[in-house]
Amino acid sequence: MREMIGTLANVAGKRPPRGTLPTGVIKAMAPLGPVVGKVMGTGPNLREIIASADGVTFWAKHDKAMAELGYSPRGLEQGLRDMLAAEGRLSG
């Protein structure tokens, strides 16, 4: 996750966070979702974001999407760049 956040910061032309927050602190911040959401530029439901990733490992294969839909995966940096551009958040 740290590497992905660093890559995202690089693509967005921002500095990556210097430190980390313990999971307990992040969970305790859930009721402050509307305030945190405004600061972070995300939606107000911080509790949902935390719950969706808490203790979960996602395993998936893209073989079927490649075969049936012509899906072609791209690298993380390019995917993040495309996402930020689509959201109008890519500077420069």
VENBEL-V131661 format. One record per pair of residues at least 6 apart in sequence whose ideal C-beta (glycine too) atoms are under 7 Angstrom apart, sorted by the first residue. I is the first residue (numbers start at 1). J is the second residue. D is the distance in whole Angstrom. If there is no record, write none. Layout:
i = {I I}
j = {J J}
d = {D D}
//
This chain:
i = {4 5 5 6 7 7 7 8 9 9 11 11 11 11 12 12 13 13 26 27 29 29 30 30 30 33 33 33 33 34 36 37 37 37 62 62 65 81 84}
j = {76 16 17 16 76 77 80 80 15 16 77 80 81 84 84 89 91 92 50 50 36 46 46 47 50 44 45 46 47 44 46 43 44 46 71 73 71 90 90}
d = {7 6 7 5 6 6 6 5 6 4 6 5 5 6 6 7 5 7 6 6 6 6 5 4 6 5 6 3 6 4 5 6 4 6 6 6 4 7 4}
//
